[in-house]
Amino acid sequence: MEIKLNKEFLHDYLNTNSPVGQEAEAQKVWIDYIKHYVDVIETDAYGNAVAKILSKSQTAANIPTEKRKKLVIDSHCDEISFKVVHISDGLIRVVKNGGVDAMIAPGTRVNILTNKGIVKGVFGQIAIHLRHGSTDKAPKLEDLYIDLGVDTNDAVKELGVRIGDNCVSESKFEELGNYFVGKSLDDKISGYATAELARYIKETNVSLDYDLYIANTVAEEVGLFGSFMIALNQKPDAAISIDVTHSTNSPGISSNKEGSMKSGLGPTIDRSAQNHRVLSDLFIDVCEQSEIPYQLSDGSFGNNSVSYYKVGCPTQSISIPLKYMHTQVEMVASKDVETLIKMFLEVLPKIKIEELRYHKQFITN
């Protein structure tokens, strides 16, 4: 099957800011798109969104809600940012809101998200002529500052900037060769893929024996908190987490140490302890049979699958290789996104919830 991606939706979703604590605008873009292809959409107090595709076979059998089988596909919509911690002499000092890299901030443009709207600024950097070799080391977080083009704290206050406001990169989405490029591809590229998956499930009339819950969660970058809410409140019978992983086909990365996951060769099927081997083997077998490109990973990088694993829910992580993670120029191969959608269209109908008991064959009455 040929997958044709909706680039307009991709552009809108990735360009909508969604730092931890302020994911609502991006969630609205996601919901406005996916609502045309699902039966029910729910949100919670913190902004997690769940789009539900109800099983026609379960509905026809009049199975009560509490007994219906359900599988969650989970991705996260939040992006890393800096956060205003101090204002002095008209300059903004910041702390991390997620895993931002202080080394790449100086000399970049930034948008501060305030109650009055976006306030533009730049991370200041001492000119190379004046450094005299004394500041060639990576900057410390406490040395960073944002210049808003004003000179007093009163002027900053007048702009509407307050302690706790998020500061996000001004980087915008674009296509570069065979790649998608921009900030927050970790992990909005996965939320984009799940919304497109919902479209293809509807358009190709895929039949499932369980209710499919497509979750777009918040606050992953600061502790997987959104996915814990979904795991505890929705109580799924199984879960599949889609996130990004480090692509190792860039200079300076040791495959001997990090493994070999290369952009353009397909999504990775993760095989760490929290990944349920019945699910892992099913993904591998289906990809082999259907000649769908895939890669294997030890799954050592944490993601939302941990949340489901901790509550005893069979879970599997599928990852999209990503170059330059947690920068303003993250890169994902477009064909990896297409391949991921194909993979799920083949695997989902073959999942049997009742068979997800790894040691079932060893248990006797």
N, C-alpha and C positions, 0 to 999 in steps of 0.2 A: 504494500500500500504506500502510495506517495503521500507524504505529510506536507501540507502547505500552511506555513505559520502565518498568523495574523500579526503583521509587523506594526500596524497602527496601535493595537492594544499593547504590544511589547514596548513601544516607544513611550506611550502614556504612563504605563505602570512603572517602568524603571526610572522615569524622570520625575516621578512624584516622591517627594521626600518622605522618609519613614523611619527616623531615628527612634531608638528605644524610648517608649513613653509617649511618642507622637506618631503612631502608625496609622491613625484613623483615615487620613486622606488617601493613602495608598490602598488601604483596605476597601475604601469606597470604590476606587477604580476597579479593583479585582472583583468585588461583588457585582458591580454594574455589568461586568462582562459575563461572569460565570452564571448569573441568575437565569439566563436564557436557556441553559442546558441542564438544569438540575430541578429537583422537585421541591426542596425546602432549603432555606438559608437561615441560620441562627448566628447570633453574636452574643458575647457575654460582656460583663462589666469592664474588662480590661481590653476588649477589642479583638479577641480571637474570633475568627469567622469559620463556620462549618457549613459547607454546601453538601446537601444530601441527595444521592441518587437512590431511590427506594427500589428494592427488588420486586419486580412484577410477580415472581413466583411466590414470594412470601406474602405479598399483598393479596393475591388470589386465594391463598390458603387461609386467609384471615388470622394470621399469626399475631398474637398480641404484641404490643410495642416492646414490653420487657423481655420477650422471648425471641425477638428477631435477631438474627445474626448480623454483625456489623464489623466492617473493616475500615480503619482509618488510613488515609494517605496524608501525610503530614509534611508541610514545608513551613518556612518562616519568612515573614515580610519585613522584619525590622532590620535596620542597617546601623553600622557603627557611627559614632559621632564624638565630638568633643562637647563639653558642657561648661557653661560659665560658672566659675567658682569665686572670682574676685575681680573688682573693677578699681583701677588705680591710675590717676593722671590721664584719664580718657582711654586707657588701654585695657583690653580684656584678657584675663588669665583664665586658663581652662584646666579641666581634669578629663579623664577618659570616661566615655559612656560606651562600653564595649572595647574590643581589642584594637583600637586605633594605634597607628605607628607614628610616634613623635618625629621620627627621622625624616619622613616625607612631607611634613606639614609646612616648613618654612618656604616662603615664596609662592604659596598657593592662595587662590581665592576661596572665600568661605561665605556661606549664608547663615545668619543667625535667625532662628525661627522664634519670633516674639508674638505676643498677643496683638501687636499692632501690624503684624506682617513680617516680611523678610527684611532684615537689615544686612547690607553687604559689608564685607570687610576683607582684609588680607592678613595672612600670617606673616609678620615681619621677618626679615632676614638681613643680617649685616652684610654689606657689600664685600665681595672677595678682596677688594683693594684694601679694606680696613681690618681684615681678620689677621693678617700677618702670621698665618699658620697656627694661630693659637686656638682656633675654634673649628678645627677640621673634624673633630669627633662628633658623633651623633648627638643632637641636642637632647637635653633632659626635658621631661614634660613641664617642669616648673619654670623652664626658661622660655617656653613658647608664649607669644602674645599675639592678639589680634588688634590690628589698627583699623578703626572705623573712619578715619579722616577727621576726627574731632579731637579736642585737646583737654576737655574737662569731664569730670564725672557727671556734672549736671547735663552736659550735652548728650552723654551716653543715655542718661535717664530719660531725656526728652525723646530720644529715638525709640524708647520702649524696651531697651535691653535690661534684663533682670538676672539675678543669680538663678541658676538652674536651667536657663534657656539652652537649647541644643544648637550646636554649630556644625553644619554639614558641608561637605565639599560641593563646589559649584559644578563639578564634572557632569556632563550630559551624555546620554546614551548615543552611540553611533555604531555603524557597521564598518569594519576594517577587514578587507579581504573576505575570508571565510569565517570571520569571528564577530561576535557581539562584544562591544567594549563599553565600559562605564563603571560607575560606582554601584554598589549594592547588588551586583549580580549574585553575591553571597547574601541572601539566598533567594532573591526575588526571581531569578531565572527559573527556579524550581516551582515557585507559585505560579509563574507564567505557564510553565509546562503542564501543571495539573489542571489549570483552567482550559488549556487547549485539549488536554486529555478528555475532560468532561464534554467538550464540544464533539470530539470524535466518537465518544461512547454514544452520544445521542444521535449523531448523524449516521452512524453505521449500525445503530440498533443493537449494541452489545448487550447480551443477557447475563445477569449475575445472580447467583443464588443467595446473596447477602446484600444488605444495605451498604452502599459505599459512602463514607463520610470523607469529604475532601476538606482538610483543615488548613487554614492559613493562619499561623500562630504569631504571637508577639513575644518580645523580650527573650529571644533565644540567645542573643549576644551577651547577655548579662547573667545567664544561669539556666536557660531552658525553661523558664517559668511558664510561658504560654502553653507549651506542650504538656507540662505537668497538669495544668488545668483541664486540658482536653482529656488526658488519660484518666484522671480522677472523676470527671463529671460525665463523660460519655461512656466510659467503661467498655471499650471496644473488645471484640474477641480476638482481633489481630491488628497489627499496625505496620505500615511501611513508611519509613522516613526518607524523604528526598532532600538531599543537601548537596553542597559542592565539596570537592576534595582537591588537594593540591596536585596540579599537573606538574610532572617532573621533567617535561621536555623543555626546560629553560636552563641556560648556563648557570653553574654554581650550585645545582641541587644534586645530591648524591642518591642515585637509585639504590645503592647498596644499603643506605641508611633509611631512606624514606619510602622505598618501593618504587615501582614503575607504573604510573598512571598517566597516560599521555592524552592530551587534547586531540580530538578528532578520531580516536579509536573506539569510541563508544563509552557509555556509562560504566561505572564500576559496581560490581556486586560485592558488598563488604562481608567479611567472614570473621569478625571479631566475636568475643564471647557473648555479647548481647544479641548477636544476630542468630535467629533460630535456624538450625541447620536444615529443617524440612523446607522452610521458605527459601533459604539460600540455594539448596539443591534444585528446587523447582525452577527458580529463575535461570539457573545455569542450564538445566535440561531443556527448557523451552527455548532459550536463546540458541542452543546448539541445534535443536530440531528445526527451528524457523530461520536459521542462518542470520541471526541478529547480532551485530558486533557487540562485544562486551569485554570488560576487563575485570580482573580480580584484585581485591584489596584486602589487607589485613584489618581495615576499618579502625585503625588506631586513633583517628581524629574524632573527638566527641561530637555528637549532634543530637537531635531530638529523640532518636531511637532509645537513648538512655532512659528517658522519662517513662516510656512504655515498658521497657525491660524491668525497671524498678518496681512496677506494680504487677509484675508477673504476666504481662501480655506478650504473646509471641510477636516478635518484631523483626524487621529486616531493614537495613540501610542500603539505599541505592544512591550513588553519588555521581555528579557531573564534574569531570576534571576542569579545573579553573586555574588560569595563570594569574599571578600577581595578587593573591588574596589579600584583602584588607588594604587595598590601595584605591586611588581614584581611577585606575585604568585596568580593572579586572577584565579578563578575557575568557570567553567561552566559545568553543567551536559550534557554529549553528547546527551542523549535522549531528552533534551529540544530543542536542535538544530534540531533534526529529527522531533520532534513534530511541531515546528514552520513551517517547510517546508510543512508538511502535512496540517496544518491549512490554509496556503495561497493557496495551490492547491485546497482546497475546497471552500474557500471564494472568491477568485478573480473572478471566472466565475459568481458569483451571485451578484456582485456589479453592480448596475444600476446607472450610473452617474446622469441621469435626476431625480432620486428620492432622491438625497442628498440635500433636502431642508427641514430642520427640522420643520418649521412652515407652510409648504405648505398647509397642511390640514385646516389651519385657514384662508387662504387668499381667498377671493372671488372677482370676477370681478366687 
